[in-house]
């Protein structure tokens, strides 16, 4: 299981409940990638509208986070290394 500080973002959705639902959907769709991962939800705002980020990981470095994202994309998902901070 990853143990670093870098996260990847898998989705952005309009509510916290939708974030949990999207995480569950992704885990069913990509169990080989997400079974050992944990959900991290964070709130953001764009043009005055709130949204929730669906993130995972505690990757040691950007290279391992990028490699994970490539595997997610190869499985048909969306992914990017989340900016720090």
DAPEVEN-V353874 format. One record per helix or strand. SS is the DSSP state (H for helix, E for strand). FROM is the first residue (numbers start at 1). LEN is the number of residues. Records with the same first field share a line. If there is no record, write none. Layout:
SS=FROM-LEN + FROM-LEN
This chain:
E=6-8 + 39-8 + 49-11 + 80-2
H=16-14 + 31-4 + 62-13
